[in-house]
Amino acid sequence: MLRQRDKRQRIRFVDIAVEAFDAASVGASSEELLDCLHGRLLDGTLIDGLEVFRRLYAAVGFAPLVTLMRLPGIEHALDLGHRCFAKNRLRLTGRCAEGACTVDSEPSKA
């Protein structure tokens, strides 16, 4: 959805699950990057969690949604929800089999 709405191509998506990706190039370990959503700003600053969603949504024209996401009770609930989902996303999205979870190196078609 974000790719489709990014008409000005302000967002660069990077698949950290591909073998060629070097986590050290962004100053983090693979495990840290897999723990939650990360983004890198133009100046190289690494951001994570809910702030990444806010920046992405603002870039594609969802500024009113970003304003709602900053409201005290909503912000806390969304942050907690994101952290819980991120830590369990492989299991929740069906990418765990026989007690092991893997990240698919093929980009999603969705």
Secondary structure, DSSP 8 states (H G I E B T S, - for coil): -HHHH-TT-------TTSTT--GGGGTS-HHHHHHS-EEE-TTS-EEETHHHHHHHHHHTT-HHHHHHHTSHHHHHHHHHHHHHHHHHHHHHTT-EETTEE---SS----
